[in-house]
Amino acid sequence: MTHDLIVIGGGPAGIAAALSGDSLGLRTVLVDEQLKAGGQIYRNVGAADARVADLLGPDYTRGRVLVEQLARSSVEVRHDSLVWDVAPDLTVTVLRNGSSERLRAAHLISATGAMERPSPLPGWTLPGVFNAGAIQIAMKSSGAIPAGPIVLAGGGPLLLLVACQLLDAGADIVGLVETSPGGNRLAALPHFPSALLAPEYLTKGLQMMRRLRAAGIHRYSQAIRSRGTARAAGGQHGAAASWGGAQYPAQPAA
């Protein structure tokens, strides 16, 4: 045995698990493929400057507490490490610095996080079309935001969050296309009493929707496609997301 506990993943769950193991006196190692702790949710939070922190808000910056606790702990942290095999006896094979090494412990926690799976649509491979997660990565890593008119399309709370963050950065959002079927709201009604048990999340969602309405962001519900030849171009409701590599605050598109 090389350790008592191996944790795969350096996001919020992985860090919390590693800290818990460390507090119990376990020889704990945290393995993560990113260069810094934080995962996708708290990407680069330990190094983000004030302008990025202000843009992304307290939900993002509270991750600094976890990252700082990890740095002060006895957890052995291995960044830039790719786990490519987990054997039945919990031997974990890791690729790091161009060579493989094996770690083995009596206990293993996998906290590899979520994966963004975009729904393909006509024109989705055109330059200028980005996933919401990719835009967030750019904002968290360097404060970069898309330049020019932007249309956001999809469904779920992440779309609303990204829209509000882009507004705070001064981006030009010309439309938000809600693609979730209207019948989903009716189907969700039986779960509403359970949702009331988390009023903070309900309030946050309502505030984001109110913010977008106040900013005059038009919302549509329809099948969509991205048009263009060399890159995504303007359509019926404005331009598609155009990536200009602009730094926060947004610069006007040429």
Summary of the structure (lengths in Angstrom):
residues: 254
radius of gyration: 21.0
end to end distance: 59.3
largest distance: 62.0
contacts: 758
relative contact order: 0.15
helix: 33%
strand: 24%
